[in-house]
Amino acid sequence: MSPAPSKVDIIQAILTNQSLTEQEKSLLVDEFINEIKNEYPDLKYHATKSDLTDLQLELTKEIANTRKEIKELDVKLTNEIKELDVKLTKEIADTRKEIADTRKEIAVSKSDTIKWVAGMLFVQVIAITGIFFAAIKLFIPIATH
């Protein structure tokens, strides 16, 4: 028992048969294709090699576009990061300068405060000494009388 001929073999036999006219070949191939369609009604839902090739081309284009978008986004983000780095560096420098200025102001303020405290202490010592001498003068005459 020999194996059944494949559908390709049948089509090949029809097309290479010298006793058939082109019209007869065309009708036989058409009839054979209709039988296959009846045998496999959902054949239209199966992907063909052409469908897969088209899909592959589409996906290749999509991948290329996605790579291009990623590259553009990478360049854009790199530029934004550089701009932010420059801004942050400037902000840090400005903040350091402000801190230095604040330290100078604190030092000046501290110096001024020490001067005021020393001056007030001097005035208080003089005032207390004056009160002490005034009290002694008041009480000494009473004690000697």
C-alpha positions in Angstrom: 0.0 0.0 0.0 1.6 3.3 -1.1 1.1 6.5 0.8 -1.7 8.9 -0.3 -0.4 11.7 -2.5 0.0 15.0 -0.8 -2.1 18.0 -1.9 1.0 19.5 -3.4 1.6 16.3 -5.5 -2.0 16.5 -6.7 -1.7 20.1 -7.8 1.7 19.3 -9.4 0.2 16.4 -11.3 -2.7 18.5 -12.6 -0.4 21.3 -13.7 2.1 19.0 -15.4 -0.5 16.8 -17.2 0.1 17.4 -20.9 -3.3 16.0 -22.0 -5.2 18.8 -20.2 -5.8 22.2 -21.7 -5.0 25.3 -19.6 -8.7 25.8 -19.0 -9.1 22.3 -17.8 -6.1 22.6 -15.5 -7.5 25.9 -14.2 -10.9 24.3 -13.5 -9.3 21.2 -11.8 -7.1 23.4 -9.6 -10.0 25.6 -8.7 -12.2 22.6 -7.9 -9.4 21.1 -5.8 -8.9 24.4 -3.9 -12.7 24.6 -3.2 -12.6 21.0 -1.8 -9.7 22.0 0.5 -11.7 25.1 1.6 -14.7 22.8 2.3 -12.5 20.3 4.1 -10.9 23.1 6.2 -13.6 25.8 6.6 -11.6 27.8 9.2 -8.5 27.9 6.9 -9.0 31.6 6.4 -8.1 32.1 10.1 -4.7 30.4 9.8 -1.7 32.5 9.1 0.0 32.1 5.8 3.7 32.5 5.1 2.9 35.8 3.5 1.0 36.8 6.6 3.9 35.9 8.7 6.3 37.8 6.5 4.1 40.9 6.6 3.9 40.6 10.3 7.6 40.1 10.6 8.2 43.3 8.5 5.7 45.2 10.6 7.3 44.0 13.9 10.8 44.9 12.5 9.6 48.4 11.7 8.0 48.7 15.2 11.2 47.5 16.9 13.2 50.0 14.8 10.8 52.8 15.7 10.8 51.8 19.4 14.7 51.8 19.4 14.7 55.2 17.7 12.2 56.6 20.3 14.3 55.1 23.2 17.5 56.6 21.7 15.7 60.0 21.4 14.4 59.7 24.9 17.9 58.7 26.2 19.4 61.8 24.6 16.6 64.0 26.0 17.0 62.6 29.5 20.8 62.9 29.3 20.5 66.6 28.4 17.9 67.2 31.1 20.2 65.5 33.7 23.1 67.6 32.6 21.0 70.8 32.9 19.8 69.7 36.4 23.4 68.9 37.3 24.5 72.4 36.3 21.6 74.0 38.2 22.2 71.9 41.3 25.9 72.7 41.2 25.1 76.4 41.0 22.5 76.0 43.8 25.1 74.2 46.0 27.7 76.9 45.3 25.1 79.6 46.2 24.1 77.8 49.3 27.7 77.4 50.4 28.3 81.1 49.8 25.2 81.9 51.9 26.4 79.7 54.7 29.8 81.4 54.7 28.1 84.8 54.7 25.8 83.7 57.5 28.9 82.4 59.5 30.5 85.9 59.0 27.3 87.6 60.2 27.2 85.3 63.2 30.8 86.0 64.0 30.2 89.8 63.7 27.0 89.5 65.8 28.9 87.4 68.4 31.6 90.0 68.5 29.1 92.8 68.9 27.2 90.8 71.6 30.4 90.3 73.5 31.2 94.0 73.3 27.7 94.9 74.5 27.9 92.3 77.4 31.4 93.6 78.4 30.2 97.2 78.2 27.1 96.3 80.2 29.2 94.4 82.8 31.5 97.3 83.1 28.6 99.7 83.6 27.0 97.4 86.1 30.3 97.0 88.0 30.6 100.8 88.1 27.0 101.2 89.2 27.3 98.5 91.9 30.6 100.1 93.1 28.9 103.5 93.2 26.0 102.1 95.1 28.3 100.3 97.5 30.4 103.5 98.1 27.2 105.5 98.5 25.8 103.0 101.0 29.1 103.0 102.9 29.1 106.8 103.1 25.5 106.7 104.3 26.1 104.1 106.9 29.5 105.1 108.1 28.5 108.5 109.3 25.7 106.9 111.2 28.0 104.4 112.8 30.5 107.1 113.8 28.0 109.4 115.4 
